[in-house]
Amino acid sequence: MKSVVVKGNSKVEIENFDIAEIKPNELLIKMQSCGICGSDVEKVFGKYGQPSMRLGHEPAGEIIKLGDQISDFKLGDRVFTHHHVACYSNDCHECSHGNETMCKKYSQSNLNPCGLAENYIVPEWNVTHGGVLKLPDNVSYEEAALIEPLACCVRAWSKFKYQKNDTVAILGVGPTGMMHVLLAKSFGFSKIFCMDLNDFRLDFVKKLDVTAIRSDNPDLIKKINDDTSIGVDVAIVATSSLHAFQDAIKLVRKGGTVVMFGVPSKDATTEIDMSVVYSKEISIVTTYAASDIDTKDALDLISSGIVDVKFLITHKYSLDESQKAFEHAKTGDNAMKIIIEN
């Protein structure tokens, strides 16, 4: 069985693994589509700030083998599989406070060897705690590969208050930044400002009838503050750039919210004027990953047609072309969402 693994800085390789015998409550999945996430790219080319170096946490596929105690699924079921699942125990302080992605069990549950493999095993914990979702007939494997990143965005939006006709600045319009745009439109935001240094992505986001501005425009802050008169209600930093985080603080109105969504590199630091944060009553919200509650909501948004994610997919590569796919994802040249197919 082939699996993609990190082999030193800036390189991935295909390795062969023996498929372990699945246990009574496990599933063996044939991966059909798996998205490349920005955190995957950071693992290969950057300094990822989290412990796991497994690649591929956006997979969807077909059940090809069942443990003998599985009753809720059958051979041939088309499924999305979440790589991490919380415990939801009343005794878990994090879960009982709505911080499921901070649950001690959350990061301990993993697909084996990873989602970016020909076949992978879904462990019992994930199977029995809501980590496997059957796909409706109208949701393709490609769309299902975007459930997890959309779920991360859904979780971010659950962490702050907003109203119809509010305004938002989205700093970074890669695939997840685009998903934030789609969510903002579905929530009835009156003005959506999008910033990036990638001209292809700025042109791409204009398809959604939003205001697109280069991040290095010297008049960026003035343009948006003049257009809104008070600043935006929400600024979502959908990039690892801490310069974008600094801009976000300047863009939000008094009482506004800055959402740190992008994954900073390990040991990343920045300086901010806390007197501004204090005097403007700015709320700074961080958001990490997604729970299976969020993945269910994301699947509903996709299957209902409320959020159209399919048009975000611009390139597809085979598993054997993974190095090429990761290099493309790193540059972002004329690309939005890049999918690896089995």
Order of alpha helices (4+ residues) and beta strands (2+ residues): beta-beta-beta-alpha-beta-beta-alpha-beta-alpha-beta-alpha-alpha-beta-alpha-beta-alpha-beta-alpha-beta-alpha-beta-alpha-beta-alpha-beta-alpha-beta
